[in-house]
Amino acid sequence: MARFDSSPGKADSPDPAQPASAGTSAGKRKRTRILAGAGLVAAAAAAAVVFPLALGSPTPAPPAASETAQSSSPTALAPAEVGPPVTYYKQPGPPAGSPLEKVEPLNVDVSNDLVGTSLNKGAMGISLEATDLADPDLSSDNASMVKLLKEMDQPVLRFGGNAVDRRFFWTSTGEAVPADYKGDKTHPVKAVGPADLTRLKTLLEAGNANVTLTVDLGHYNPARAADMAKNASQILGDRLLSITVGNEPNGFVFNDVKTDGYSLEQYIRELKDYANAIYAVAPNVPISGPGAFDSKWWQPFVDADLPQKKILTFHHYPLSNCDGSLPQDSPTMANAMSRQMHDRAVDYQKAALAVGHAAGLETWIPETGISACPGSNETSRTHASALWAADYALTAAQLGITRISYHSSLLTCKGGPPLSAICSAGAYPFGNGQMSGRANFFGLSMVAELEAGKFMKLNSSGGGLAFSYALQNADGSTSVVIINENDPQKAAQTDVTLNLPGKPVTGTMTQLSGPSYSAENQTVIDGAKTEPQPVAKRATVPGFAYKSQTQQFKLTAGTVTVLNFKY
């Protein structure tokens, strides 16, 4: 629906000291015998506090023959298995003075069985207005934009939105914009040509990103759309993933794109005209669509006889009842941070996937966000939006949706669309091109930085408002993501018991956190406004038990935690 583009928005204790050598020389064996039995248990417990070592649980061992005569104890214990020196992750605790509410312990059992879906690199993306193609800041010269793309690890930039059928004019010959294209000071009409695509390609290459484009259907002109597709295919090459014909055609009548009426049947006729014209000059470029927010438009698109490959797409803004007439759909914090929000997203995504799967089509969500309502609301710019974004993306990916893009704007952080995942510094409206990510961007980054892997089946119980996911990675390791949506101002840390499918030798952790649902500009990853550290540089899960299938630890509320275990 993308309506928001048209209106501006009004420590824990320190790490233990490093240990001495863990070697066991002959001179230490006598002391080891003295520590056997209950004494060893006490020593092991103390070591877990004093030394940053990953300790397993001590297990009984039969005494050696040479020791039988010297020891009258039948319960002598062998030393626990000990991993290498580590640094434990220090997550923030609840705010000082919080009225802590106890959270039911969370139990997660991860199976070796697979769900049948995968999380691939390039699944996460940013959606922008088609007119943004004319912006000179979309260039490899813009280091801030390159940085954001890299923090999303091979993302897709999608260009469409409300602008494409209203104030976007493609020309490869430099002709003047027709008089019937209308814009305003904040959202002017923009002409876009091959030079803009050439500049965009430099950004895509610098940020290792791909792109999907939308052609103007509001001003019916298949030949002009085909010319854009031809130039885009030649200039962008393999980085061009698809072309969409029109943006949300089911809303043309409601949004005054077509003042004389517009039907589903007319859309299918025009879609075929566009597809045939595009196929004639760019046959290898798939057509994605219908990009509608009405499910009645999905099946007719799937059934349309188009010559090129098709991809089913739909848009989804769960909380877009802007006038309060449907309380359950209003963009409130109570709705955003609820199990109902999660479950309703699952149901809607499943409905689209059923249509796509039945036809053997890939299914994408090229435009989404918590709400399409204009201006600010309770969820705008907040830490809660980061928690929602991460959970929504992982839910969609686990179900089988392969690409998800969050609608955004290149306008300013102050005064620009409040729900945009990225924004520019400087004076409203266009700023200075120094781009940065908001809270929801960091939620996306947490998912984007996960290793590509296959979703694993798991069972979870308890944990209050918490959602868990697991991935089997190519190197055999397991990644577990726990999104703890309990209120960070009120909820105590959650006790987690995690049962893994193997016996890990390392367990690392990275975490997105924030002080409250409503906190703005305070969402951080590992204490900083940046992407997660690479797995090899991450700190160890607190309380990590070396070679134990059962791991127990606490998680602070209002966090997205990614755990990686190598066996």
N, C-alpha and C positions, 0 to 999 in steps of 0.2 A: 504493500500500500504506500509506503514511502512518503506519507504525508508530512513528516516532520521536516523535509527539506525545504518546504515553502514558507516556514515561519521561524523567526529567530527565537531563541529561548530567553525569556525573561530569567625482665630476663631471668631467665632461669639462672641457677648457680653457674659459675664459670667452669670451663672445661677442666677435667682432672689433669694432674700433671702427667707428663710423658713417663712411661715405665722404664725400668732398667731392662737389660737383656732377659729374654724369656728362656734362655738356654738352661739345660739341666746337666751341669758337670757332675763328675763323680763325687766331688767334695760336697755336693748339695743333697745327695741321695739320703744321707742319714736324716737330714732335716725334713725331707719329703716323707719319710716313714713316720716321723713324729707328728706330721700334720695329717696323717691318715685318719679316717673315721670322722667323728663330729668336728674335730679340730680343723680338718680340711674344708668342711662346709663353711665354717665361720671365716676362714681365711679367704675362701673364694668370694664370699659375700662382701668382705671388706675390699678385695681387689677391684670389684665392680664399681666401687665408689671412688677409690683412690687412683686407679690406673685406667687409662682409656683402652682397655682390652675387651674384645668380644669373647665372653665366656659362655661355654655350654654348661648344662647341668651336670654335676658330678654323678657318675654311675658306679655301682658296686663292681669290684673286680676280685677274682679269686687270688689269695696270697700265693706268692712264688714258693717253691719247695724249700729254698734256702731260708725263707722267712718264717716257715711254719713253727719251728721250734722257738723262734725269738718272740713271736707275737701270740698272745692268747686271745686276741680279738678276731671273731669270725666275720666282722663286717668292715674290714679295711676297704677304703675307697681309692680308686686310681685318680690321678689329677685330671681335671676337666680339660677338654680340648680348648686351645687358646688360639685366637686369630692374631693377625698383625696389629701393631699399634694403630689407633684410630682417633679421630676427632668427632665427638658427638654433635648432632645438630641441636642448636639452641633455638627453640621456637618461642614466640612471645606468649606470655600468659594472659589471662583476662585483665582488663583494665583495673587499676588499683581501686579498691573499695566497691567492686561490683557485687551486687546481691546475687551470689552464685546460686544457680539452680542445677541440681544434680541431673545428669543425663544418663539414661540407661546404657550400660556397656554395649559396645558394638562388636559383634562376632562376624567375621568374614572367612568363609571356607572357599578357597580357590581350587578348582578342579583342573586336571590335565585335559579334560574334554574341551573342545572348541565350539564357539557359538556358530561359526560359519561365515562371519564377517571380519573385515580387517580395517585397521586405521592406517591409511597410507599418507606419505608425505604429499603435501599439496591439498589436503582436505580442507584446511582453513583458508578463509579469504576475506577481503574487504570489498564492499560494493560502493561505488561512487556514481554520481550523476554523469550522464553522457557528455554534458557540456564541460565537465572537468578535463576532458581530453584536450581542450584548448589551453589549459593552464600550463605555463612554462615551468612551474615547479615540479611537474611530473617528468623529471629528467635525472639522469645519472649525476648531474652537477649538484643536485639537492641531497647532500649527505644525510640530512635528517630523515628524508623519505626512504633512502636506501637502507638506513639503519632499521626503520620500522619493518620493512619487508624482510630483512634478514632475521629479525626477531620473531617472524611468523614462519620461518623455515619453509621456503618454496611455496608461497601462497599464490592464490588466484586473485587478480584485480578484475572486478566485474564493473562494466560501465553501462548504466541504464537509468533507472529511476524515473520520476515524473518528468524530468527535463526532456527525455528523448523524443516524446511525441508532441511536445509543446514548443520548445525553444532551441532545439538542436538541428543544425543544418549542415549536412555533409556536402562538400564540393571538392572535386579534384581539379577544377579549372579556375578557381578563384572568383566565381560569379558572386554577385551581391545577394544578400539574404532577402528573400521575398518579404513584402510588406505585411503579410498576414501572420508572420511569426511574432508572437508577443512575449515580452519579458518585463522585468522591473529592475530597479537599481540593484537589489541584492541578488536577483536571479536573471541576469541579462541573457538575451539570445546570443548564441555562440556559433560561429562557423568553424568547422573542423575539416582539415584536409590531410593529404599524405604526409606533409611535413610534421604534423602533430603525431602521427603514428610512428614516424621515424624517431622522433624525440622520445616517445613512450618506450620504444624498443630499447633505448639505451638504459632506461630505468629498469625495465624487466631483466635485462642482462646483468646489470650491476646488483640487483636485489635477488636474482635467481627466482623470478616470478613468471607466471603465465597470465593469460588474459582471456576474458569472454566479452563480446561486444553486443550491443543492441542497436538495431536499425529502426528508423522512424516509420511507424505505421499510422500515426495520427494524420500525417499528410501523405495519402496513398501515392506511392511512387516506387514500384518494384525496380525499375531501371536504376534509380539513384541508389537504392539499397544494394543492388548487385555491384554497382561501381565501388561502393564502400567495401563490400566483402572481397572483391577482387584485389583492391589495393591493400587491404588488411592481410589477406593471405600471402601476397607477394612480399610485404614488408616485415610482417611479424613471424611468418613461417610456422614452425611447430609450436611456438608459444601461444598461438591463437587456438583456443580449445573449442569455441563454438560461436555461433551467431544466433541471437534471439530476435524474433520479429515482433516489435512493439513491447511495451511495458504494461503489464496488468490490463490487457484489453477488456477484461470483464468489468473494469471500472471506468471505461471511456465515457459512458453516459453520465455516471455520478460525478465525474471529475471534469466535465465540460470539454473533453477532448472531441467528442462527437455530439454536437447539440441537436442533430436531427435523428438521433437514435443509432444504436449499434447492437447487433445480435450475434449470438454464437455462430450461427450459420454464415453470417457475413464475414466473421473472423476467419473461419475455415476456408472460405473461398479466397480471401485475400492472402492468407497464409500460403496457400498452394501457389498463387501467382508469384509471391516473393520467393518461395523455395525454388521454383523452377528457374526464375531469373538468376538466383544466386548459384544454383547448380551448374548453370551454363558457363559461368566464369570462375567458380571456386568449388568444384565438385567434392573436394576432400574435406570441406569444412562442415561439421555437423550443424543441424538446426536444433536448438534447445528451446523448449517452450512447454506450456503457454505462458509461464511466469505469472500465473493468476493466483488470486487469493480466494477463489471460489472453486470448490472441488468439482462442480458440474462441468468445468471446462477441461479437466484433465483427460477424461476418456476420449472426447472428440479429437483432441490433439493427437493422442496415441493412435487413433484409428485413421487419421488423415494420411492420404496416399502421397507421401513426399519422396522424391528421388534420392535424397541423401540420408545419412544416418540421423536418427533423432535421439534426443535426451529429454526426459520428462523433468520439468522444473515447476516449483511452486513457491510462493512467498508466504511468510508466516510471521505475524506480529501478535502474540497471544493476548496481550492486554491493550486492546485498541478501542475499547468503548470509552470515548472521550467525554461524553456528557453525563456519565454516571447512571444511565438508565439500566445498564446491566452490571450490577455491582461485582459479580464474579469475573467480569472481563475488564474492570477498571484498573488503570495502572497505579495500584497502591502497593505499599511495601508488604502488607499482609498477604496480598495475592501473589506477589513475586516470590516471597520466601515461604512457600507452602508445598506440601506434597501434591496437592491438587494441581498446581502449576506444572510440576514434573509429569504427572500422570496424563494430563490433557495433551501435553506436547507429544508424549509417546503415542497416544491414540491418533492424533492428527498425522503424525509422520508415518505411522503404520498404514493409514488409509491411502496415502499417496504411494507408498512403496508397493502396496498390493496392486495398484493400477500399473505401475512401471514394471514390476516383476512379471506380471501376467503377459506382458508384451515383450519381455526380454530387454527392457530398456534400463539404462542407468538413470538414477534419480538424484537430482540436486536440489538444494535450497539456495538459490543465488542471492536472495535478499531476505534478511530477517533482523529482528531486534525485539526487545521486550515489548515495545509499544510504537505505533505509528502516530500517536497523538502529537500535535504540534506543541512547541513550548516545553516548559518544565513540568515535571510531576514528581511524585515521591521516589521514583526509581532513577531519575535522571542523574547521571554522573556519579552514582553512588557505588560503594563497595559491593552492595548487594548485586549490582549488575554484573560484576566480575564473577561472582559465584554462579549466577544464573547462566551466563555465557558459557562457562566451562561445562556445566552440567548439560545444557542444551546441546552443545556440540558433541559431547561424548555419547549422549543418548541417541542422537541422529546417526552417528557413525556406527555405533554398535548395532543399530537396527538395519543398516545397510545403505544409508545415504552417503554418497561418496564425496560431495563437495558442499560446503556451507560458507556463505559470505554474509557478513554483518554490515548493514547499510550505514554509510558514513558520509562525511562532508569534508571538503578542504577549507571551509570557512573557519573563523576564529574560535578559539576556546571560549572567549568571553563574548557572548551575544550570538554565537552560531548554534546550530542544532544541538541541544543538550544530550541527546541519545547517541550522537556520533562517537564511534570508537577512537577516532583520531581527530585532531584539530590543529589549527595554526596559531602560533604566537602573533602578536602585533595587533593593530587597530582593526576593529570591525568595519566591514565584513570580510575582507579578503586577506588581511594579515600580511605577514612577511615571508610566508613559506617555510618557516621553521616548525616542522611538524612534530607532534608528540602523541603518545597514547594515553587514553583515559583508562579508568578502572576496567571496563569491559574488554579493552584491548589486552590487558594483562591476563585476563581470564582466558582469552583466545590463545595467547602466547604459551600458557601452561600446557594447553592441549597440542598446539602446533609443535612444541619442542619434544613431545613424546617420541620415542623411537617407533618406526613403522612396525606393526605387529598384528597378530591375529587375536581377536577377542576370545577370552577364556570364560567358560561357564563358572559361576560362583553362586554361593548362597550367602545371604547376609541377614542378620536380625539385630534388632535393637538400634541404639545409636541416635534415637530421636530423628531429627531431620538430616539424614545423611544418605549419600548415594555412593556406591562403590563400583569400580570397573577394574578389569584385569586384562593384560595383554601378554601374549607369548611372543617374545622378540626373536629376531633372526639368529642371535648368538645363543639362544637357549635360556636367556634370563627372563625373569617375570617382572613386569611393571604393574603396580597396583595404584590406582588413583582413588582417593577417598575425599569426597566433597562434603565437608562438615558445614551444613547450612544453619546449624543452631546459632542463636543470637550471641555474637561475641561480647555484648555488654552484660549479658545475664547468665549465660550457660557456663557451667564448669567444664573443665577439660573432659573429654570422653575417653574412657578406658577401652582400648581396642585389643582384641585377640584375633590375630590373623593366622590362619592355617594355610601353609603353602604346599605346592605339589612336589617340592624337593627340599633338600637340606642346604641352605645358602651358606656360602663362605664370606659373602659381603652383602651388606644392605645399606643403601644410601637413600637420601631424602632431600627433596626441595619443596618449598611451600610458599603459596600465595596467602597473604594475611592482610587484615585491616581491623581497626579498632571498633567499628560499629557498622551496622547495615547502612546507615545514612551518611557515613564518612565520605567526603569528597576529596579527591586528590591525595588520598592517604593509603591507597592500595599498593602493596609492595610485594616483590618476590625475593625471598631470602634477604629481606631488609632493605632492598634497593628498588628503584623504578627501572628495572631492566629485565631481560629474559632470564630464564633459569640457567644455572651453571651447567656445563656438560657433566654427564653422569660420572665420569672419571674424577671430577674435582669436587663432587658433592660430599657433604659430611655424612656420618653414619647415623642410622636410625637410633634414637635413644633406647637403651636397653637391649640392643641387638644381641641375639643369642646365636652364637657361632654354630653352624651345622644343625640347627634345630628347625624343624618344620613349623613349629609354633612360635610366633613372635608376639610379644606383648609390649604395648607402649601407650602413651596418652597423646591426644590431639586437641589442640586449642580450637574453640568454636570460631566459625566464620573463616574457614581456611579451605584451600585446595591443596592437597598433599599428594605428591608423586613419590612413590617408593620403588626402588629397583633392587632386585635380588638376583645375584649371580650364584650359580651352584658349582 
